[in-house]
């Protein structure tokens, strides 16, 4: 997926990805400068962890800071 971003930039070229480990799914920040927010938990190089588990049901994913317009709903069935 490609996203159009304008200054002040929020999204890195390869910002984050979703991976499956066993029966669980995780969002992993890929070293983006502003990080990623998963269900209100910031992850990335400036934070405690680079990844966060997605819970069953609806999850919110924000690329960049809390002010970013790049907010997504990810549903785990």
PDB file of N, CA, C and O in Angstrom:
ATOM      1  N   UNK A   1       0.854  -1.162   0.000  1.00  0.00           N
ATOM      2  CA  UNK A   1       0.000   0.000   0.000  1.00  0.00           C
ATOM      3  C   UNK A   1       0.905   1.231   0.000  1.00  0.00           C
ATOM      4  O   UNK A   1       1.938   1.240   0.668  1.00  0.00           O
ATOM      5  N   UNK A   2       0.532   2.241  -0.726  1.00  0.00           N
ATOM      6  CA  UNK A   2       1.269   3.488  -0.792  1.00  0.00           C
ATOM      7  C   UNK A   2       0.420   4.615  -0.206  1.00  0.00           C
ATOM      8  O   UNK A   2      -0.767   4.723  -0.511  1.00  0.00           O
ATOM      9  N   UNK A   3       1.030   5.456   0.639  1.00  0.00           N
ATOM     10  CA  UNK A   3       0.321   6.566   1.276  1.00  0.00           C
ATOM     11  C   UNK A   3       0.950   7.889   0.879  1.00  0.00           C
ATOM     12  O   UNK A   3       2.174   7.998   0.813  1.00  0.00           O
ATOM     13  N   UNK A   4       0.137   8.883   0.616  1.00  0.00           N
ATOM     14  CA  UNK A   4       0.611  10.218   0.275  1.00  0.00           C
ATOM     15  C   UNK A   4       0.762  11.023   1.564  1.00  0.00           C
ATOM     16  O   UNK A   4      -0.226  11.224   2.271  1.00  0.00           O
ATOM     17  N   UNK A   5       1.955  11.484   1.886  1.00  0.00           N
ATOM     18  CA  UNK A   5       2.227  12.242   3.103  1.00  0.00           C
ATOM     19  C   UNK A   5       2.780  13.610   2.734  1.00  0.00           C
ATOM     20  O   UNK A   5       3.522  13.742   1.761  1.00  0.00           O
ATOM     21  N   UNK A   6       2.424  14.614   3.500  1.00  0.00           N
ATOM     22  CA  UNK A   6       2.910  15.976   3.296  1.00  0.00           C
ATOM     23  C   UNK A   6       3.538  16.483   4.587  1.00  0.00           C
ATOM     24  O   UNK A   6       3.312  15.912   5.655  1.00  0.00           O
ATOM     25  N   UNK A   7       4.324  17.552   4.496  1.00  0.00           N
ATOM     26  CA  UNK A   7       4.948  18.128   5.695  1.00  0.00           C
ATOM     27  C   UNK A   7       3.897  18.596   6.682  1.00  0.00           C
ATOM     28  O   UNK A   7       2.885  19.145   6.246  1.00  0.00           O
ATOM     29  N   UNK A   8       4.066  18.417   7.961  1.00  0.00           N
ATOM     30  CA  UNK A   8       5.168  17.694   8.597  1.00  0.00           C
ATOM     31  C   UNK A   8       4.961  16.199   8.424  1.00  0.00           C
ATOM     32  O   UNK A   8       3.912  15.666   8.787  1.00  0.00           O
ATOM     33  N   UNK A   9       5.959  15.523   7.872  1.00  0.00           N
ATOM     34  CA  UNK A   9       5.853  14.109   7.518  1.00  0.00           C
ATOM     35  C   UNK A   9       5.631  13.235   8.746  1.00  0.00           C
ATOM     36  O   UNK A   9       6.225  13.471   9.797  1.00  0.00           O
ATOM     37  N   UNK A  10       4.769  12.220   8.611  1.00  0.00           N
ATOM     38  CA  UNK A  10       4.449  11.285   9.683  1.00  0.00           C
ATOM     39  C   UNK A  10       4.851   9.850   9.354  1.00  0.00           C
ATOM     40  O   UNK A  10       5.074   9.040  10.253  1.00  0.00           O
ATOM     41  N   UNK A  11       4.943   9.540   8.056  1.00  0.00           N
ATOM     42  CA  UNK A  11       5.121   8.162   7.631  1.00  0.00           C
ATOM     43  C   UNK A  11       6.484   7.975   6.961  1.00  0.00           C
ATOM     44  O   UNK A  11       6.886   8.765   6.106  1.00  0.00           O
ATOM     45  N   UNK A  12       7.185   6.915   7.367  1.00  0.00           N
ATOM     46  CA  UNK A  12       8.450   6.539   6.742  1.00  0.00           C
ATOM     47  C   UNK A  12       8.178   5.642   5.542  1.00  0.00           C
ATOM     48  O   UNK A  12       7.080   5.106   5.395  1.00  0.00           O
ATOM     49  N   UNK A  13       9.170   5.482   4.698  1.00  0.00           N
ATOM     50  CA  UNK A  13       9.011   4.678   3.479  1.00  0.00           C
ATOM     51  C   UNK A  13       8.579   3.243   3.795  1.00  0.00           C
ATOM     52  O   UNK A  13       7.679   2.720   3.137  1.00  0.00           O
ATOM     53  N   UNK A  14       9.188   2.606   4.770  1.00  0.00           N
ATOM     54  CA  UNK A  14       8.815   1.252   5.201  1.00  0.00           C
ATOM     55  C   UNK A  14       8.516   1.320   6.693  1.00  0.00           C
ATOM     56  O   UNK A  14       9.255   0.765   7.506  1.00  0.00           O
ATOM     57  N   UNK A  15       7.459   1.984   7.039  1.00  0.00           N
ATOM     58  CA  UNK A  15       7.139   2.401   8.405  1.00  0.00           C
ATOM     59  C   UNK A  15       6.985   1.240   9.392  1.00  0.00           C
ATOM     60  O   UNK A  15       7.673   1.202  10.412  1.00  0.00           O
ATOM     61  N   UNK A  16       6.095   0.304   9.098  1.00  0.00           N
ATOM     62  CA  UNK A  16       5.837  -0.812  10.005  1.00  0.00           C
ATOM     63  C   UNK A  16       5.228  -1.959   9.216  1.00  0.00           C
ATOM     64  O   UNK A  16       4.899  -1.816   8.038  1.00  0.00           O
ATOM     65  N   UNK A  17       5.086  -3.087   9.875  1.00  0.00           N
ATOM     66  CA  UNK A  17       4.437  -4.216   9.233  1.00  0.00           C
ATOM     67  C   UNK A  17       3.717  -5.050  10.281  1.00  0.00           C
ATOM     68  O   UNK A  17       3.989  -4.948  11.477  1.00  0.00           O
ATOM     69  N   UNK A  18       2.793  -5.876   9.804  1.00  0.00           N
ATOM     70  CA  UNK A  18       2.058  -6.794  10.673  1.00  0.00           C
ATOM     71  C   UNK A  18       2.594  -8.191  10.388  1.00  0.00           C
ATOM     72  O   UNK A  18       2.680  -8.621   9.238  1.00  0.00           O
ATOM     73  N   UNK A  19       2.953  -8.890  11.464  1.00  0.00           N
ATOM     74  CA  UNK A  19       3.484 -10.240  11.303  1.00  0.00           C
ATOM     75  C   UNK A  19       2.730 -11.222  12.183  1.00  0.00           C
ATOM     76  O   UNK A  19       2.178 -10.857  13.221  1.00  0.00           O
ATOM     77  N   UNK A  20       2.716 -12.458  11.754  1.00  0.00           N
ATOM     78  CA  UNK A  20       2.070 -13.511  12.534  1.00  0.00           C
ATOM     79  C   UNK A  20       3.152 -14.351  13.198  1.00  0.00           C
ATOM     80  O   UNK A  20       4.114 -14.769  12.554  1.00  0.00           O
ATOM     81  N   UNK A  21       2.980 -14.590  14.497  1.00  0.00           N
ATOM     82  CA  UNK A  21       3.872 -15.469  15.250  1.00  0.00           C
ATOM     83  C   UNK A  21       2.987 -16.468  15.981  1.00  0.00           C
ATOM     84  O   UNK A  21       2.272 -16.102  16.913  1.00  0.00           O
ATOM     85  N   UNK A  22       3.033 -17.714  15.565  1.00  0.00           N
ATOM     86  CA  UNK A  22       2.142 -18.718  16.133  1.00  0.00           C
ATOM     87  C   UNK A  22       0.704 -18.370  15.800  1.00  0.00           C
ATOM     88  O   UNK A  22       0.352 -18.217  14.630  1.00  0.00           O
ATOM     89  N   UNK A  23      -0.130 -18.246  16.828  1.00  0.00           N
ATOM     90  CA  UNK A  23      -1.542 -17.890  16.633  1.00  0.00           C
ATOM     91  C   UNK A  23      -1.804 -16.402  16.836  1.00  0.00           C
ATOM     92  O   UNK A  23      -2.957 -15.973  16.798  1.00  0.00           O
ATOM     93  N   UNK A  24      -0.752 -15.605  17.052  1.00  0.00           N
ATOM     94  CA  UNK A  24      -0.913 -14.178  17.361  1.00  0.00           C
ATOM     95  C   UNK A  24      -0.372 -13.300  16.234  1.00  0.00           C
ATOM     96  O   UNK A  24       0.498 -13.709  15.464  1.00  0.00           O
ATOM     97  N   UNK A  25      -0.912 -12.080  16.159  1.00  0.00           N
ATOM     98  CA  UNK A  25      -0.452 -11.086  15.199  1.00  0.00           C
ATOM     99  C   UNK A  25       0.168  -9.921  15.960  1.00  0.00           C
ATOM    100  O   UNK A  25      -0.302  -9.549  17.035  1.00  0.00           O
ATOM    101  N   UNK A  26       1.229  -9.349  15.392  1.00  0.00           N
ATOM    102  CA  UNK A  26       1.951  -8.239  16.007  1.00  0.00           C
ATOM    103  C   UNK A  26       2.169  -7.142  14.989  1.00  0.00           C
ATOM    104  O   UNK A  26       2.328  -7.415  13.799  1.00  0.00           O
ATOM    105  N   UNK A  27       2.176  -5.891  15.454  1.00  0.00           N
ATOM    106  CA  UNK A  27       2.630  -4.767  14.640  1.00  0.00           C
ATOM    107  C   UNK A  27       4.062  -4.513  15.059  1.00  0.00           C
ATOM    108  O   UNK A  27       4.347  -4.378  16.249  1.00  0.00           O
ATOM    109  N   UNK A  28       4.974  -4.447  14.088  1.00  0.00           N
ATOM    110  CA  UNK A  28       6.378  -4.173  14.375  1.00  0.00           C
ATOM    111  C   UNK A  28       6.780  -2.883  13.659  1.00  0.00           C
ATOM    112  O   UNK A  28       6.682  -2.784  12.436  1.00  0.00           O
ATOM    113  N   UNK A  29       7.230  -1.906  14.431  1.00  0.00           N
ATOM    114  CA  UNK A  29       7.754  -0.674  13.848  1.00  0.00           C
ATOM    115  C   UNK A  29       9.092  -1.007  13.194  1.00  0.00           C
ATOM    116  O   UNK A  29       9.904  -1.728  13.774  1.00  0.00           O
ATOM    117  N   UNK A  30       9.322  -0.495  12.009  1.00  0.00           N
ATOM    118  CA  UNK A  30      10.503  -0.838  11.225  1.00  0.00           C
ATOM    119  C   UNK A  30      11.586   0.237  11.340  1.00  0.00           C
ATOM    120  O   UNK A  30      12.291   0.521  10.372  1.00  0.00           O
ATOM    121  N   UNK A  31      11.715   0.839  12.542  1.00  0.00           N
ATOM    122  CA  UNK A  31      12.733   1.860  12.765  1.00  0.00           C
ATOM    123  C   UNK A  31      12.327   3.241  12.290  1.00  0.00           C
ATOM    124  O   UNK A  31      13.190   4.074  12.015  1.00  0.00           O
ATOM    125  N   UNK A  32      11.025   3.504  12.188  1.00  0.00           N
ATOM    126  CA  UNK A  32      10.559   4.823  11.750  1.00  0.00           C
ATOM    127  C   UNK A  32      10.969   5.889  12.771  1.00  0.00           C
ATOM    128  O   UNK A  32      11.101   5.596  13.959  1.00  0.00           O
ATOM    129  N   UNK A  33      11.165   7.106  12.310  1.00  0.00           N
ATOM    130  CA  UNK A  33      11.648   8.158  13.208  1.00  0.00           C
ATOM    131  C   UNK A  33      10.611   8.599  14.236  1.00  0.00           C
ATOM    132  O   UNK A  33      10.985   9.014  15.333  1.00  0.00           O
ATOM    133  N   UNK A  34       9.326   8.523  13.918  1.00  0.00           N
ATOM    134  CA  UNK A  34       8.290   8.973  14.854  1.00  0.00           C
ATOM    135  C   UNK A  34       7.573   7.828  15.557  1.00  0.00           C
ATOM    136  O   UNK A  34       6.835   8.061  16.514  1.00  0.00           O
ATOM    137  N   UNK A  35       7.774   6.603  15.101  1.00  0.00           N
ATOM    138  CA  UNK A  35       7.144   5.461  15.744  1.00  0.00           C
ATOM    139  C   UNK A  35       5.744   5.175  15.232  1.00  0.00           C
ATOM    140  O   UNK A  35       5.271   5.767  14.261  1.00  0.00           O
ATOM    141  N   UNK A  36       5.102   4.248  15.922  1.00  0.00           N
ATOM    142  CA  UNK A  36       3.773   3.756  15.585  1.00  0.00           C
ATOM    143  C   UNK A  36       2.998   3.624  16.883  1.00  0.00           C
ATOM    144  O   UNK A  36       3.588   3.333  17.924  1.00  0.00           O
ATOM    145  N   UNK A  37       1.700   3.829  16.846  1.00  0.00           N
ATOM    146  CA  UNK A  37       0.864   3.686  18.042  1.00  0.00           C
ATOM    147  C   UNK A  37      -0.150   2.578  17.788  1.00  0.00           C
ATOM    148  O   UNK A  37      -0.929   2.638  16.837  1.00  0.00           O
ATOM    149  N   UNK A  38      -0.129   1.561  18.656  1.00  0.00           N
ATOM    150  CA  UNK A  38      -1.025   0.413  18.534  1.00  0.00           C
ATOM    151  C   UNK A  38      -1.920   0.375  19.765  1.00  0.00           C
ATOM    152  O   UNK A  38      -1.445   0.148  20.878  1.00  0.00           O
ATOM    153  N   UNK A  39      -3.211   0.599  19.563  1.00  0.00           N
ATOM    154  CA  UNK A  39      -4.169   0.606  20.676  1.00  0.00           C
ATOM    155  C   UNK A  39      -3.702   1.518  21.818  1.00  0.00           C
ATOM    156  O   UNK A  39      -3.810   1.166  22.993  1.00  0.00           O
ATOM    157  N   UNK A  40      -3.188   2.683  21.454  1.00  0.00           N
ATOM    158  CA  UNK A  40      -2.751   3.665  22.446  1.00  0.00           C
ATOM    159  C   UNK A  40      -1.342   3.452  22.989  1.00  0.00           C
ATOM    160  O   UNK A  40      -0.859   4.269  23.773  1.00  0.00           O
ATOM    161  N   UNK A  41      -0.671   2.367  22.589  1.00  0.00           N
ATOM    162  CA  UNK A  41       0.680   2.059  23.071  1.00  0.00           C
ATOM    163  C   UNK A  41       1.697   2.464  22.003  1.00  0.00           C
ATOM    164  O   UNK A  41       1.690   1.904  20.907  1.00  0.00           O
ATOM    165  N   UNK A  42       2.577   3.435  22.305  1.00  0.00           N
ATOM    166  CA  UNK A  42       3.594   3.817  21.330  1.00  0.00           C
ATOM    167  C   UNK A  42       4.709   2.776  21.258  1.00  0.00           C
ATOM    168  O   UNK A  42       5.185   2.290  22.283  1.00  0.00           O
ATOM    169  N   UNK A  43       5.115   2.444  20.041  1.00  0.00           N
ATOM    170  CA  UNK A  43       6.230   1.531  19.817  1.00  0.00           C
ATOM    171  C   UNK A  43       7.207   2.176  18.842  1.00  0.00           C
ATOM    172  O   UNK A  43       6.838   3.087  18.102  1.00  0.00           O
ATOM    173  N   UNK A  44       8.435   1.713  18.838  1.00  0.00           N
ATOM    174  CA  UNK A  44       9.436   2.219  17.911  1.00  0.00           C
ATOM    175  C   UNK A  44      10.756   2.443  18.616  1.00  0.00           C
ATOM    176  O   UNK A  44      10.899   2.135  19.799  1.00  0.00           O
ATOM    177  N   UNK A  45      11.728   2.984  17.880  1.00  0.00           N
ATOM    178  CA  UNK A  45      13.083   3.147  18.406  1.00  0.00           C
ATOM    179  C   UNK A  45      13.158   4.097  19.600  1.00  0.00           C
ATOM    180  O   UNK A  45      14.081   3.984  20.406  1.00  0.00           O
ATOM    181  N   UNK A  46      12.235   5.006  19.734  1.00  0.00           N
ATOM    182  CA  UNK A  46      12.219   5.938  20.871  1.00  0.00           C
ATOM    183  C   UNK A  46      11.427   5.404  22.062  1.00  0.00           C
ATOM    184  O   UNK A  46      11.319   6.081  23.085  1.00  0.00           O
ATOM    185  N   UNK A  47      10.883   4.222  21.944  1.00  0.00           N
ATOM    186  CA  UNK A  47       9.997   3.671  22.971  1.00  0.00           C
ATOM    187  C   UNK A  47      10.559   2.353  23.509  1.00  0.00           C
ATOM    188  O   UNK A  47      11.584   1.868  23.032  1.00  0.00           O
ATOM    189  N   UNK A  48       9.892   1.789  24.488  1.00  0.00           N
ATOM    190  CA  UNK A  48      10.359   0.582  25.164  1.00  0.00           C
ATOM    191  C   UNK A  48      10.435  -0.613  24.225  1.00  0.00           C
ATOM    192  O   UNK A  48      11.344  -1.435  24.347  1.00  0.00           O
ATOM    193  N   UNK A  49       9.502  -0.722  23.297  1.00  0.00           N
ATOM    194  CA  UNK A  49       9.421  -1.904  22.440  1.00  0.00           C
ATOM    195  C   UNK A  49       9.267  -1.516  20.978  1.00  0.00           C
ATOM    196  O   UNK A  49       8.773  -0.436  20.656  1.00  0.00           O
ATOM    197  N   UNK A  50       9.698  -2.412  20.098  1.00  0.00           N
ATOM    198  CA  UNK A  50       9.509  -2.220  18.661  1.00  0.00           C
ATOM    199  C   UNK A  50       8.243  -2.896  18.159  1.00  0.00           C
ATOM    200  O   UNK A  50       7.854  -2.708  17.006  1.00  0.00           O
ATOM    201  N   UNK A  51       7.589  -3.693  19.026  1.00  0.00           N
ATOM    202  CA  UNK A  51       6.388  -4.390  18.565  1.00  0.00           C
ATOM    203  C   UNK A  51       5.321  -4.409  19.651  1.00  0.00           C
ATOM    204  O   UNK A  51       5.594  -4.210  20.835  1.00  0.00           O
ATOM    205  N   UNK A  52       4.087  -4.659  19.197  1.00  0.00           N
ATOM    206  CA  UNK A  52       2.939  -4.736  20.107  1.00  0.00           C
ATOM    207  C   UNK A  52       1.952  -5.738  19.517  1.00  0.00           C
ATOM    208  O   UNK A  52       1.709  -5.751  18.310  1.00  0.00           O
ATOM    209  N   UNK A  53       1.386  -6.578  20.388  1.00  0.00           N
ATOM    210  CA  UNK A  53       0.423  -7.586  19.952  1.00  0.00           C
ATOM    211  C   UNK A  53      -0.903  -6.935  19.579  1.00  0.00           C
ATOM    212  O   UNK A  53      -1.333  -5.963  20.200  1.00  0.00           O
ATOM    213  N   UNK A  54      -1.536  -7.486  18.562  1.00  0.00           N
ATOM    214  CA  UNK A  54      -2.893  -7.102  18.211  1.00  0.00           C
ATOM    215  C   UNK A  54      -3.839  -8.039  18.944  1.00  0.00           C
ATOM    216  O   UNK A  54      -3.599  -9.245  19.011  1.00  0.00           O
ATOM    217  N   UNK A  55      -4.906  -7.489  19.491  1.00  0.00           N
ATOM    218  CA  UNK A  55      -5.875  -8.293  20.240  1.00  0.00           C
ATOM    219  C   UNK A  55      -6.977  -8.771  19.296  1.00  0.00           C
ATOM    220  O   UNK A  55      -7.182  -8.165  18.244  1.00  0.00           O
ATOM    221  N   UNK A  56      -7.683  -9.831  19.643  1.00  0.00           N
ATOM    222  CA  UNK A  56      -8.828 -10.246  18.826  1.00  0.00           C
ATOM    223  C   UNK A  56      -9.854  -9.107  18.764  1.00  0.00           C
ATOM    224  O   UNK A  56     -10.074  -8.413  19.757  1.00  0.00           O
ATOM    225  N   UNK A  57     -10.469  -8.920  17.616  1.00  0.00           N
ATOM    226  CA  UNK A  57     -11.429  -7.841  17.431  1.00  0.00           C
ATOM    227  C   UNK A  57     -10.770  -6.626  16.808  1.00  0.00           C
ATOM    228  O   UNK A  57      -9.809  -6.756  16.050  1.00  0.00           O
ATOM    229  N   UNK A  58     -11.285  -5.441  17.126  1.00  0.00           N
ATOM    230  CA  UNK A  58     -10.813  -4.201  16.514  1.00  0.00           C
ATOM    231  C   UNK A  58      -9.592  -3.641  17.238  1.00  0.00           C
ATOM    232  O   UNK A  58      -9.525  -3.637  18.467  1.00  0.00           O
ATOM    233  N   UNK A  59      -8.631  -3.170  16.450  1.00  0.00           N
ATOM    234  CA  UNK A  59      -7.409  -2.545  16.936  1.00  0.00           C
ATOM    235  C   UNK A  59      -7.207  -1.244  16.180  1.00  0.00           C
ATOM    236  O   UNK A  59      -7.543  -1.151  15.000  1.00  0.00           O
ATOM    237  N   UNK A  60      -6.660  -0.237  16.855  1.00  0.00           N
ATOM    238  CA  UNK A  60      -6.337   1.012  16.178  1.00  0.00           C
ATOM    239  C   UNK A  60      -4.836   1.081  15.953  1.00  0.00           C
ATOM    240  O   UNK A  60      -4.049   0.701  16.821  1.00  0.00           O
ATOM    241  N   UNK A  61      -4.449   1.567  14.790  1.00  0.00           N
ATOM    242  CA  UNK A  61      -3.065   1.678  14.389  1.00  0.00           C
ATOM    243  C   UNK A  61      -2.841   3.078  13.845  1.00  0.00           C
ATOM    244  O   UNK A  61      -3.499   3.487  12.888  1.00  0.00           O
ATOM    245  N   UNK A  62      -1.917   3.815  14.448  1.00  0.00           N
ATOM    246  CA  UNK A  62      -1.591   5.169  14.006  1.00  0.00           C
ATOM    247  C   UNK A  62      -0.133   5.199  13.587  1.00  0.00           C
ATOM    248  O   UNK A  62       0.747   4.819  14.359  1.00  0.00           O
ATOM    249  N   UNK A  63       0.125   5.651  12.368  1.00  0.00           N
ATOM    250  CA  UNK A  63       1.490   5.781  11.877  1.00  0.00           C
ATOM    251  C   UNK A  63       1.994   7.171  12.213  1.00  0.00           C
ATOM    252  O   UNK A  63       1.413   8.163  11.772  1.00  0.00           O
ATOM    253  N   UNK A  64       3.069   7.257  12.988  1.00  0.00           N
ATOM    254  CA  UNK A  64       3.612   8.541  13.409  1.00  0.00           C
ATOM    255  C   UNK A  64       3.087   8.924  14.781  1.00  0.00           C
ATOM    256  O   UNK A  64       2.817   8.058  15.613  1.00  0.00           O
ATOM    257  N   UNK A  65       2.942  10.212  15.015  1.00  0.00           N
ATOM    258  CA  UNK A  65       2.506  10.723  16.314  1.00  0.00           C
ATOM    259  C   UNK A  65       0.987  10.648  16.465  1.00  0.00           C
ATOM    260  O   UNK A  65       0.269  10.348  15.511  1.00  0.00           O
ATOM    261  N   UNK A  66       0.521  10.921  17.663  1.00  0.00           N
ATOM    262  CA  UNK A  66      -0.919  10.905  17.930  1.00  0.00           C
ATOM    263  C   UNK A  66      -1.669  11.911  17.053  1.00  0.00           C
ATOM    264  O   UNK A  66      -2.862  11.735  16.807  1.00  0.00           O
ATOM    265  N   UNK A  67      -1.003  12.945  16.586  1.00  0.00           N
ATOM    266  CA  UNK A  67      -1.627  13.959  15.721  1.00  0.00           C
ATOM    267  C   UNK A  67      -1.706  13.539  14.256  1.00  0.00           C
ATOM    268  O   UNK A  67      -2.303  14.245  13.443  1.00  0.00           O
ATOM    269  N   UNK A  68      -1.120  12.417  13.915  1.00  0.00           N
ATOM    270  CA  UNK A  68      -1.090  11.943  12.533  1.00  0.00           C
ATOM    271  C   UNK A  68      -2.497  11.671  12.009  1.00  0.00           C
ATOM    272  O   UNK A  68      -3.375  11.236  12.754  1.00  0.00           O
ATOM    273  N   UNK A  69      -2.695  11.929  10.737  1.00  0.00           N
ATOM    274  CA  UNK A  69      -3.978  11.610  10.101  1.00  0.00           C
ATOM    275  C   UNK A  69      -3.994  10.172   9.578  1.00  0.00           C
ATOM    276  O   UNK A  69      -5.003   9.721   9.035  1.00  0.00           O
ATOM    277  N   UNK A  70      -2.887   9.455   9.739  1.00  0.00           N
ATOM    278  CA  UNK A  70      -2.785   8.083   9.259  1.00  0.00           C
ATOM    279  C   UNK A  70      -3.189   7.117  10.356  1.00  0.00           C
ATOM    280  O   UNK A  70      -2.347   6.517  11.023  1.00  0.00           O
ATOM    281  N   UNK A  71      -4.512   6.978  10.531  1.00  0.00           N
ATOM    282  CA  UNK A  71      -5.101   6.117  11.551  1.00  0.00           C
ATOM    283  C   UNK A  71      -5.885   5.017  10.844  1.00  0.00           C
ATOM    284  O   UNK A  71      -6.653   5.275   9.917  1.00  0.00           O
ATOM    285  N   UNK A  72      -5.675   3.794  11.298  1.00  0.00           N
ATOM    286  CA  UNK A  72      -6.287   2.644  10.650  1.00  0.00           C
ATOM    287  C   UNK A  72      -6.949   1.756  11.671  1.00  0.00           C
ATOM    288  O   UNK A  72      -6.532   1.699  12.828  1.00  0.00           O
ATOM    289  N   UNK A  73      -7.973   1.068  11.243  1.00  0.00           N
ATOM    290  CA  UNK A  73      -8.655   0.075  12.056  1.00  0.00           C
ATOM    291  C   UNK A  73      -8.242  -1.297  11.507  1.00  0.00           C
ATOM    292  O   UNK A  73      -8.439  -1.587  10.327  1.00  0.00           O
ATOM    293  N   UNK A  74      -7.670  -2.131  12.376  1.00  0.00           N
ATOM    294  CA  UNK A  74      -7.230  -3.466  11.985  1.00  0.00           C
ATOM    295  C   UNK A  74      -8.059  -4.448  12.800  1.00  0.00           C
ATOM    296  O   UNK A  74      -8.064  -4.391  14.030  1.00  0.00           O
ATOM    297  N   UNK A  75      -8.763  -5.352  12.112  1.00  0.00           N
ATOM    298  CA  UNK A  75      -9.609  -6.301  12.812  1.00  0.00           C
ATOM    299  C   UNK A  75      -8.997  -7.695  12.740  1.00  0.00           C
ATOM    300  O   UNK A  75      -8.682  -8.193  11.659  1.00  0.00           O
ATOM    301  N   UNK A  76      -8.835  -8.309  13.891  1.00  0.00           N
ATOM    302  CA  UNK A  76      -8.337  -9.673  13.995  1.00  0.00           C
ATOM    303  C   UNK A  76      -9.526 -10.571  14.299  1.00  0.00           C
ATOM    304  O   UNK A  76     -10.176 -10.411  15.332  1.00  0.00           O
ATOM    305  N   UNK A  77      -9.812 -11.501  13.420  1.00  0.00           N
ATOM    306  CA  UNK A  77     -10.960 -12.405  13.580  1.00  0.00           C
ATOM    307  C   UNK A  77     -10.550 -13.673  14.274  1.00  0.00           C
ATOM    308  O   UNK A  77     -11.382 -14.553  14.496  1.00  0.00           O
TER     309      UNK A  77
END
